[in-house]
Amino acid sequence: MRTTMLGGLLACFIGAAPLQAAPYPDRPITIVVPFGKGTTADLVATVVAEAMAKDIGQKVVVELKPGAGGGLAMEQVEKAAPDGYTLAMITQGTHVFNLSLYKTLRYDPQKIIPITPIAAVSNVMTVHPTNPANTPLEVAAAARAAPGQLTYASGGIGTSHHLGGVLFASIAGVDIKHVPHLVSVEGVKKIVSGEITMGFFNLPTVIEEIKAGKLKPLGVTGLTRSMYLPDVPTLDASGLKGYDLVTWFGYGAPAGTPPEIVQRLRDAFAKAAADPTVKAKLKEAGLDPIDQMQPAEFARLIASDLAKWTPIIKTSGAGAE
């Protein structure tokens, strides 16, 4: 009897179907953004999340967490479970600039692995409309005449707005004062009010103020003119030879996230970026499309940016605590 019972139990175990893990994703995904409400990063993350949610059949939550040059957001993601349910929006600030600006980082960029870039954008050098300068070189001349007196705003240390000013000062050979803000829109308001001299903000952050005549654009930061501001020359062509800054926004996951999940996410982000509604909204905001790279390609882009910007930041003497 005992033999018969054991045989029956064994047959049950052998015949039972193995338990299958639920297909990924089976619950909401959170994307932690290192910038505040109304920023370009907020806009990109929100638009892409809406399209992505339709594709994967799960809610995609955008969590805004500005502060510490993106460190608060990156720290949260670094410590998250590597299961594909907590992701980060990553930028040059979080994965390139901060490595040279901060003596000690709150997070390890190597522990937030790249998935894919999602969009790119030029920044714009702007001043108040009443500013007598009409070219970047005229601003440089004014800065030379009053060392340390002209100011520029940013959305925080380590942002592209910050490094835009660093690059301007480096190439022009001038001393200008950086005034960081928790979110970029607050810095923009200070230029509009005349409290701060200039800014180098992402085009989507300032395009409405430019259209309304509240800000005067002097140059775009890429090597080619922006289709959104065709009459505005590049800083490089305006006499600041070698000035080249184009910002990218992308996504990352905690190190240790399974490769198949990283690839699933990469494909979902790429599909969202190709969605006609997403493309139209990003274009309307002043963003440029960018190739949807594979994770390894994105990692090479980040390495290339590190090689470019590390000596620029070191030579400038810019830093953060």
C-alpha positions as CSV (number, residue, x, y, z in Angstrom):
1,M,0.0,0.0,0.0
2,R,2.8,2.4,1.0
3,T,4.5,1.8,-2.4
4,T,1.3,2.4,-4.2
5,M,0.7,5.7,-2.3
6,L,4.2,6.9,-3.0
7,G,3.9,6.1,-6.6
8,G,0.6,8.0,-6.8
9,L,2.1,11.0,-5.1
10,L,5.1,10.9,-7.4
11,A,2.8,10.8,-10.4
12,C,0.9,13.8,-9.2
13,F,4.1,15.8,-8.8
14,I,5.4,14.8,-12.2
15,G,2.1,15.4,-13.9
16,A,1.5,18.8,-12.3
17,A,2.3,21.8,-14.5
18,P,5.2,23.9,-13.1
19,L,4.3,27.3,-11.6
20,Q,4.9,30.1,-14.1
21,A,6.1,33.5,-13.1
22,A,3.8,36.3,-14.0
23,P,4.9,38.0,-17.3
24,Y,6.6,41.3,-16.9
25,P,5.2,43.8,-16.1
26,D,2.4,42.7,-13.9
27,R,2.1,45.9,-11.9
28,P,2.7,49.7,-12.2
29,I,6.1,51.0,-13.1
30,T,7.5,54.2,-11.5
31,I,9.9,56.5,-13.3
32,V,11.8,58.8,-10.9
33,V,12.7,62.2,-12.5
34,P,15.5,64.3,-11.0
35,F,13.8,67.6,-11.9
36,G,10.7,69.5,-10.9
37,K,7.3,70.3,-12.3
38,G,7.2,72.3,-15.5
39,T,10.7,71.3,-16.6
40,T,11.6,69.7,-19.9
41,A,12.3,66.4,-18.1
42,D,8.8,66.5,-16.6
43,L,7.2,67.1,-20.0
44,V,9.2,64.3,-21.7
45,A,8.6,61.8,-18.9
46,T,4.9,62.5,-18.7
47,V,4.2,62.3,-22.5
48,V,6.3,59.1,-22.9
49,A,4.7,57.4,-19.8
50,E,1.2,57.9,-21.2
51,A,2.1,56.2,-24.5
52,M,4.1,53.5,-22.8
53,A,1.3,52.6,-20.4
54,K,-1.0,51.8,-23.4
55,D,1.6,49.4,-24.8
56,I,2.5,47.5,-21.7
57,G,-0.9,47.4,-20.2
58,Q,0.2,48.8,-16.9
59,K,0.2,52.3,-15.3
60,V,3.5,54.2,-15.6
61,V,3.8,56.7,-12.8
62,V,6.1,59.7,-13.1
63,E,7.6,60.8,-9.7
64,L,9.3,64.2,-9.6
65,K,12.2,64.3,-7.2
66,P,14.4,67.4,-7.7
67,G,17.4,68.2,-5.5
68,A,21.1,67.6,-4.9
69,G,21.9,67.9,-8.6
70,G,19.7,64.9,-9.3
71,G,21.2,63.0,-6.5
72,L,18.0,62.5,-4.5
73,A,16.3,60.8,-7.4
74,M,19.3,58.7,-8.4
75,E,19.9,57.6,-4.8
76,Q,16.3,56.3,-4.7
77,V,16.6,54.3,-7.9
78,E,20.0,52.9,-7.0
79,K,18.5,51.5,-3.8
80,A,15.4,50.1,-5.5
81,A,14.9,46.4,-6.2
82,P,16.4,45.5,-9.6
83,D,13.1,44.2,-10.9
84,G,12.1,46.7,-13.6
85,Y,9.5,48.5,-11.5
86,T,11.5,51.5,-10.4
87,L,13.4,53.3,-13.2
88,A,15.2,56.7,-13.5
89,M,15.2,59.4,-16.0
90,I,18.9,60.0,-16.6
91,T,20.7,62.9,-18.2
92,Q,24.2,64.3,-18.8
93,G,23.8,65.9,-15.4
94,T,23.3,62.6,-13.5
95,H,25.7,60.5,-15.5
96,V,28.3,62.9,-16.9
97,F,28.5,66.4,-15.3
98,N,28.1,65.4,-11.7
99,L,31.0,63.0,-11.8
100,S,33.4,66.0,-12.2
101,L,31.4,68.6,-10.2
102,Y,30.9,66.7,-6.9
103,K,33.8,65.5,-4.8
104,T,31.4,63.0,-3.3
105,L,28.2,61.8,-4.9
106,R,25.1,60.5,-3.1
107,Y,24.9,57.7,-5.7
108,D,27.0,55.6,-7.9
109,P,26.1,56.2,-11.6
110,Q,27.5,52.7,-12.4
111,K,24.7,51.3,-10.4
112,I,22.0,52.8,-12.6
113,I,22.5,51.2,-16.0
114,P,21.4,52.9,-19.2
115,I,18.4,51.6,-21.2
116,T,17.9,54.1,-24.0
117,P,17.9,57.9,-24.7
118,I,14.5,59.2,-25.6
119,A,14.8,62.8,-26.8
120,A,17.4,65.6,-27.3
121,V,17.2,69.4,-27.2
122,S,19.3,72.4,-27.7
123,N,19.6,75.0,-25.0
124,V,19.1,78.7,-25.6
125,M,21.1,81.7,-24.3
126,T,18.6,84.3,-23.3
127,V,18.6,87.7,-21.6
128,H,15.9,90.2,-20.6
129,P,14.5,92.1,-23.7
130,T,15.8,95.4,-22.3
131,N,19.4,94.1,-22.1
132,P,21.4,96.2,-24.6
133,A,23.4,93.1,-25.7
134,N,22.2,91.5,-29.0
135,T,24.9,88.9,-29.4
136,P,26.8,86.5,-27.1
137,L,30.0,88.4,-27.7
138,E,28.4,91.6,-26.5
139,V,27.4,89.8,-23.3
140,A,31.0,88.6,-23.0
141,A,32.3,92.2,-23.4
142,A,29.9,93.4,-20.7
143,A,31.1,90.5,-18.4
144,R,34.7,91.4,-19.1
145,A,34.0,95.0,-18.1
146,A,32.4,93.9,-14.8
147,P,34.1,90.6,-13.6
148,G,31.8,88.5,-11.4
149,Q,28.9,90.9,-11.7
150,L,26.8,89.3,-14.4
151,T,24.7,86.4,-13.3
152,Y,23.2,83.3,-14.9
153,A,20.4,81.1,-13.6
154,S,20.0,77.4,-13.7
155,G,17.7,74.6,-12.4
156,G,20.5,73.4,-10.2
157,I,24.1,72.4,-10.0
158,G,25.0,69.8,-12.6
159,T,22.2,70.6,-15.0
160,S,22.8,71.4,-18.6
161,H,21.8,75.0,-17.8
162,H,24.6,75.2,-15.3
163,L,27.2,73.7,-17.7
164,G,25.9,76.0,-20.5
165,G,27.2,78.9,-18.4
166,V,30.4,77.1,-17.5
167,L,31.1,76.5,-21.2
168,F,30.3,80.1,-22.1
169,A,32.6,81.5,-19.4
170,S,35.4,79.1,-20.4
171,I,35.3,79.9,-24.1
172,A,34.7,83.6,-23.7
173,G,37.3,83.9,-20.9
174,V,35.0,85.7,-18.5
175,D,33.9,85.5,-14.9
176,I,30.1,85.2,-14.4
177,K,28.2,84.2,-11.3
178,H,26.0,81.0,-11.2
179,V,22.7,81.3,-9.4
180,P,21.2,77.8,-9.1
181,H,17.5,77.1,-8.4
182,L,15.6,74.0,-7.3
183,V,13.6,74.0,-10.5
184,S,14.5,75.7,-13.8
185,V,11.2,77.6,-14.1
186,E,12.1,79.6,-11.0
187,G,15.4,80.6,-12.7
188,V,13.6,81.6,-15.8
189,K,11.2,83.8,-13.8
190,K,14.3,85.7,-12.4
191,I,15.5,86.5,-15.9
192,V,12.1,87.6,-17.0
193,S,11.9,89.9,-13.9
194,G,15.4,91.3,-14.6
195,E,16.9,90.0,-11.3
196,I,19.3,87.7,-13.2
197,T,21.3,88.6,-16.3
198,M,21.0,85.5,-18.5
199,G,20.3,81.8,-18.8
200,F,21.1,78.8,-20.9
201,F,17.9,76.8,-20.4
202,N,16.5,74.0,-22.5
203,L,14.5,75.4,-25.4
204,P,11.1,73.9,-24.3
205,T,11.5,75.7,-20.9
206,V,11.8,79.1,-22.4
207,I,10.2,79.0,-25.8
208,E,6.9,80.5,-24.6
209,E,8.7,83.4,-23.0
210,I,10.6,83.9,-26.2
211,K,7.5,83.9,-28.3
212,A,5.8,86.3,-25.9
213,G,8.7,88.7,-26.0
214,K,9.6,88.2,-22.3
215,L,13.0,86.9,-23.1
216,K,15.5,87.7,-25.9
217,P,17.3,84.8,-27.5
218,L,21.0,85.4,-28.4
219,G,22.1,81.9,-29.5
220,V,21.4,78.2,-29.5
221,T,23.9,75.9,-27.9
222,G,24.1,73.2,-30.6
223,L,26.3,73.3,-33.7
224,T,23.2,73.8,-36.0
225,R,20.3,76.2,-35.8
226,S,17.1,75.0,-34.2
227,M,14.2,74.4,-36.5
228,Y,12.1,76.1,-33.7
229,L,14.2,79.3,-33.7
230,P,15.6,79.5,-37.3
231,D,16.6,83.1,-37.0
232,V,18.7,82.6,-33.9
233,P,22.3,81.7,-34.7
234,T,24.4,79.2,-32.8
235,L,26.9,80.4,-30.2
236,D,29.6,78.6,-32.1
237,A,28.8,80.7,-35.2
238,S,28.4,83.9,-33.1
239,G,32.1,83.9,-32.2
240,L,32.3,81.4,-29.4
241,K,34.1,78.8,-31.5
242,G,33.7,75.2,-30.2
243,Y,30.6,75.9,-28.2
244,D,28.5,72.7,-28.5
245,L,25.9,71.6,-26.0
246,V,23.0,69.4,-26.9
247,T,21.1,67.8,-24.0
248,W,19.7,64.3,-24.1
249,F,17.1,62.7,-21.8
250,G,17.1,58.9,-21.3
251,Y,16.2,56.1,-18.9
252,G,18.1,53.9,-16.6
253,A,17.4,50.9,-14.3
254,P,19.1,49.7,-11.1
255,A,22.1,47.5,-11.7
256,G,21.3,43.9,-11.6
257,T,18.0,44.3,-13.5
258,P,17.7,41.1,-15.7
259,P,18.8,41.7,-19.3
260,E,15.5,40.5,-20.7
261,I,13.6,43.1,-18.6
262,V,16.1,45.9,-19.7
263,Q,15.5,44.9,-23.3
264,R,11.7,44.8,-22.8
265,L,11.8,48.3,-21.4
266,R,14.1,49.5,-24.2
267,D,11.7,48.2,-26.8
268,A,8.7,49.8,-24.9
269,F,10.4,53.2,-24.7
270,A,11.4,53.0,-28.4
271,K,7.8,52.2,-29.4
272,A,6.5,55.1,-27.2
273,A,9.0,57.5,-28.8
274,A,7.8,56.4,-32.3
275,D,4.1,57.0,-31.4
276,P,2.8,59.8,-33.6
277,T,1.1,61.6,-30.7
278,V,4.3,61.5,-28.7
279,K,6.4,62.8,-31.6
280,A,3.9,65.6,-32.2
281,K,3.9,66.7,-28.5
282,L,7.6,66.6,-28.2
283,K,8.0,68.6,-31.4
284,E,5.5,71.1,-30.3
285,A,7.5,71.6,-27.1
286,G,10.7,72.2,-29.1
287,L,12.4,68.8,-28.6
288,D,14.4,67.0,-31.3
289,P,14.1,63.3,-32.1
290,I,17.1,61.0,-31.2
291,D,18.0,57.5,-32.3
292,Q,16.5,54.9,-30.0
293,M,19.7,53.2,-29.1
294,Q,20.2,49.7,-27.6
295,P,21.5,49.8,-24.0
296,A,25.2,49.1,-25.1
297,E,25.0,52.0,-27.6
298,F,23.6,54.3,-25.0
299,A,26.5,53.3,-22.6
300,R,29.0,54.3,-25.3
301,L,27.3,57.7,-25.8
302,I,27.6,58.4,-22.1
303,A,31.3,57.3,-22.1
304,S,31.9,59.7,-25.1
305,D,30.2,62.6,-23.2
306,L,32.4,61.8,-20.1
307,A,35.5,62.0,-22.2
308,K,34.4,65.4,-23.7
309,W,33.1,67.1,-20.5
310,T,35.5,66.0,-17.8
311,P,38.4,68.1,-18.9
312,I,36.1,71.1,-19.6
313,I,34.7,71.0,-16.1
314,K,38.0,70.4,-14.5
315,T,39.7,73.3,-16.3
316,S,36.8,75.6,-15.5
317,G,37.2,75.0,-11.8
318,A,33.4,74.5,-11.4
319,G,32.4,72.4,-8.5
320,A,29.6,71.6,-6.0
321,E,29.4,70.4,-2.4
